[in-house]
Amino acid sequence: MRMHANSNDGLHPIEPEFVELAAEVLGILSDPTRIRILDALESEGELPVGEIAKLVGKSPSGVSQHLARLRMARMVTTRPEGTKVLYAVVDAHPMRVIREAVLLAEHAVEAAGRIPKHHR
């Protein structure tokens, strides 16, 4: 028996005023470094910039710029602790979008006629 994703996910049609905002969110999530940052924060919890930079293999200054974008989009939050600033994900929504994108990517890379791993 073949399992396929249910196309009726219970969501209503997209309201026109949210189309532009949704495109902005997808744009922010379209960067591999930001995806890695969010993944690191989700799995590790609150972290300072230096620790995030080590986990994602980027410079602290580059990570800081990405964190600023994520913070402006209200996807991450900050909390001061002594001389450090700790970053954390606000909620699970961005990672849900990212995980769905990964599932779509599995569809794209699977050989023609094969069922993606997540459908087996």
C-alpha positions in Angstrom: 0.0 0.0 0.0 1.4 3.4 -1.0 1.0 6.2 1.5 0.9 9.8 0.2 0.5 13.1 1.9 -3.0 14.2 2.5 -3.8 17.2 0.3 -6.6 18.3 2.6 -4.6 19.6 5.5 -7.6 21.4 7.1 -6.3 24.8 6.2 -8.6 27.4 4.7 -7.7 29.2 1.5 -4.9 31.8 2.0 -6.2 35.2 2.8 -4.9 37.8 0.2 -3.3 40.1 2.8 -1.1 37.3 4.1 0.4 36.3 0.7 3.1 38.9 0.7 4.0 38.2 4.4 4.2 34.5 3.7 6.6 35.2 0.8 8.7 37.3 3.2 8.8 34.4 5.7 9.8 31.9 3.0 12.5 34.3 1.9 13.9 34.5 5.4 13.8 30.8 5.7 15.4 30.3 2.3 19.0 30.7 3.5 20.9 27.6 4.5 22.8 29.3 7.3 19.5 30.5 8.9 18.1 27.0 8.6 21.1 25.6 10.4 20.8 28.3 13.1 17.2 27.5 13.7 17.9 23.8 13.8 20.8 24.3 16.2 18.6 26.5 18.5 15.8 24.0 18.4 18.0 21.1 19.3 20.3 22.8 21.8 18.1 25.4 23.4 19.3 28.9 24.3 22.8 29.7 22.9 25.2 32.6 22.6 26.4 33.7 19.2 29.8 32.1 19.5 28.3 28.7 20.3 25.8 29.0 17.4 28.7 30.0 15.1 30.6 26.8 16.0 27.6 24.6 15.5 26.8 26.0 12.0 30.4 26.4 10.9 30.3 30.2 10.3 31.9 33.2 11.7 30.3 34.9 14.8 29.9 38.2 12.8 28.1 36.4 10.0 25.9 34.5 12.4 25.0 37.8 14.2 23.8 39.2 10.9 21.6 36.2 10.3 20.3 36.3 13.9 19.4 40.0 13.4 17.2 39.0 10.4 15.6 36.1 12.3 15.0 38.4 15.3 13.4 41.1 13.1 11.1 38.4 11.7 10.3 37.4 15.3 11.6 33.9 14.8 14.2 34.1 17.5 14.3 36.0 20.8 17.1 37.2 23.0 17.8 37.1 26.7 20.7 38.7 28.4 22.8 36.6 30.8 25.7 38.4 32.3 27.9 39.7 29.5 26.3 37.3 26.9 23.1 37.4 24.9 21.4 34.1 24.5 19.3 33.4 21.5 16.3 31.0 21.4 13.6 30.0 18.9 10.3 31.7 19.6 8.2 28.7 18.7 8.1 25.6 16.5 6.5 27.2 13.4 9.7 28.0 11.4 11.0 24.5 11.9 7.7 23.0 10.7 8.0 25.0 7.5 11.7 23.9 7.1 10.7 20.2 7.8 8.0 20.4 5.1 10.6 21.9 2.7 12.9 18.9 3.5 10.1 16.5 2.7 9.5 18.4 -0.6 13.2 18.1 -1.3 13.1 14.3 -0.8 10.4 14.2 -3.5 12.6 16.2 -5.9 15.7 14.0 -5.4 14.1 10.6 -5.4 14.5 8.7 -8.7 11.5 8.7 -11.0 9.0 6.2 -9.9 10.4 5.7 -6.5 8.5 6.6 -3.3 10.3 9.1 -1.1 11.6 7.7 2.2 9.0 9.5 4.3 6.1 7.8 2.5 7.5 4.3 3.0 
